[in-house]
């Protein structure tokens, strides 16, 4: 990838990076009930890693 990136490409990459974050911690008791121990990444819709799965951006 080029050293100098267009602003539009940077914005697309930032948006894709936000989609791969964990869900907030308060969603675990809300979805599964109090006392259930589930990782917040289970609630993230898109699971992508920069090295494993590439994007079309």
Backbone as a ProteinNet text record, in pm:
[ID]
protein_1_A
[PRIMARY]
XXXXXXXXXXXXXXXXXXXXXXXXXXXXXXXXXXXXXXXXXXXXXXXXXXXXXXXXX
[TERTIARY]
84.6	0	89.5	40.4	118.3	138.2	246.8	273.7	172.4	144.6	48.8	-84.6	-184.3	-314.7	-414.1	-508.8	-613.7	-699.7	-756.3	-839.3	-961.2	-1018.8	-1137.5	-1104.3	-987	-946.9	-923	-861.1	-839	-971.3	-1069.6	-1198.8	-1266.2	-1253	-1310.1	-1242.3	-1109.6	-1037.2	-1071.9	-1091.9	-1130.1	-1266.1	-1360	-1493.5	-1488.4	-1406.1	-1392.6	-1325.9	-1233.4	-1168.3	-1261.9	-1358.7	-1455.6	-1549	-1574.9	-1669.8	-1613.6	-1483.5	-1424.1	-1400.7	-1439.8	-1417.3	-1514.6	-1482.6	-1574.1	-1700.4	-1806.6	-1928.1	-1906.6	-1985.7	-1971.9	-1999.1	-1936.5	-1949.5	-2091.6	-2167.3	-2301.9	-2396.9	-2358.5	-2447.2	-2452.3	-2351.3	-2349	-2463.9	-2479.9	-2595.7	-2729	-2730	-2855.3	-2901.9	-2808.4	-2845.2	-2859.6	-2765	-2760.2	-2814.7	-2837.1	-2885.6	-2772	-2807.2	-2707.2	-2638.7	-2507.9	-2432.9	-2375.9	-2413.6	-2359.8	-2227.2	-2124.5	-1992.1	-1967.4	-1983	-1963	-1871.6	-1783.1	-1692	-1768.6	-1741	-1814.9	-1794.3	-1688	-1667.2	-1771.1	-1842.4	-1948.7	-2061.4	-2075	-2183	-2140.9	-2016.1	-1969.4	-2010.4	-2075.1	-2126.8	-2018.4	-1919	-1814.2	-1686.2	-1632.4	-1506.7	-1400.8	-1308.6	-1205.9	-1076.3	-965.9	-834.5	-754.9	-670.5	-598.5	-506.1	-463	-369.6	-439.7	-549.1	-614.9	-712.5	-799.1	-901	-886.2	-869.5	-850.4	-983.7	-985	-1104.8	-1087.1	-1194.3	-1188.5	-1166.4	-1142.6	-1130.4	-1001.6
-116.8	0	123.5	226.8	348.8	415.1	490	561.2	673.3	748.5	857.9	807.2	807.8	754.5	869.3	849.5	947.5	953.8	1070.6	1086.3	995.3	976.6	891.9	746.9	701.3	564.1	549.8	651.8	648.6	641.2	719.6	718.6	582.1	517.8	384.3	284.4	293.1	200.9	222.7	348.9	377.9	318.2	330.3	275	123.1	59	-86.5	-127.4	-46.4	-78	-68	24.5	38.2	-80.9	-144.4	-256.3	-382.2	-389.4	-511.2	-504.9	-395.1	-383.3	-471.1	-491.1	-563.2	-480.6	-550.1	-481.7	-426.1	-329.1	-277.8	-386.7	-373.1	-475.5	-486.5	-378.3	-383.8	-465.9	-503.3	-583.4	-729.1	-777.2	-918.3	-949.7	-877.7	-909.8	-876.6	-778.6	-742.7	-855	-917.9	-1021.9	-1158.1	-1194.5	-1329.8	-1341.3	-1231.1	-1235.3	-1218	-1180.9	-1152.9	-1282.6	-1279.4	-1396.2	-1481	-1456	-1533.3	-1472.4	-1556.2	-1506.2	-1536.1	-1435.2	-1446.2	-1331.7	-1359	-1254.9	-1153.3	-1023.7	-922.2	-931.5	-995.8	-1008.9	-1100.3	-1178.8	-1263.6	-1180.8	-1055.7	-970.2	-883.5	-892.3	-813.4	-884.3	-810.4	-872.2	-911.6	-825.8	-849.7	-884.6	-1001.2	-1041.4	-1046.9	-951.8	-943.3	-900.9	-955.7	-918.3	-863.3	-767.2	-700.2	-794.3	-900.4	-991.6	-1112.5	-1153.2	-1276.9	-1256.2	-1156.5	-1134.4	-993.6	-982.9	-852.6	-793.8	-663	-593.1	-546.8	-495.6	-441.5	-290.6	-232.2	-86.8	-35.9
0	0	0	-61	-72.4	63.6	73.5	197.3	217.6	111.7	118.1	65.8	152	115.6	96.4	5.3	-14	111.9	136.1	255.1	250.5	132.8	121.9	157.6	116.8	149.8	300	360.1	505.2	579.7	534.9	601.2	588.4	472	455.4	547.1	559.8	646.4	793.8	833	970.7	1000.9	906	926.7	939.2	856.6	865.2	995.8	1045.3	1171.2	1289.6	1282.3	1391.1	1397.8	1284.3	1281.7	1346.6	1364	1416.6	1567.3	1630	1774.5	1852	1980.4	2068.2	2089.1	2122.5	2164	2305.4	2347.8	2484	2587.6	2703.2	2806.5	2860.8	2859.1	2915.4	2830.2	2708.1	2623.7	2668.2	2740.6	2781.3	2877.1	2989.7	3073.6	3008	2918.2	2851.8	2759.8	2687.8	2592.1	2658.8	2746	2800.8	2942.2	3008.5	3146.2	3245	3365.4	3467.7	3510.8	3523.9	3569	3457.2	3333.3	3220.7	3178.3	3164.2	3126.4	2979.9	2897.1	2753.5	2712.1	2619.3	2572.1	2488	2504.3	2428	2277.3	2232	2087.8	2024.1	2104.1	2050.8	1990.9	2035	1988.6	1870.6	1830.6	1716.9	1589.4	1500.5	1378.7	1281.7	1263.4	1164.7	1238.4	1210.9	1272.7	1163.2	1167	1064.3	1130.7	1082.6	1132.4	1015.3	1041.5	932.9	859.5	924.7	860.7	798.9	857.5	817.7	700.9	709.1	607.3	552.6	423.7	360.3	316.7	291.6	248.8	104.8	48.6	-87.7	-86.8	30.1	41.7	-18.8
[MASK]
+++++++++++++++++++++++++++++++++++++++++++++++++++++++++

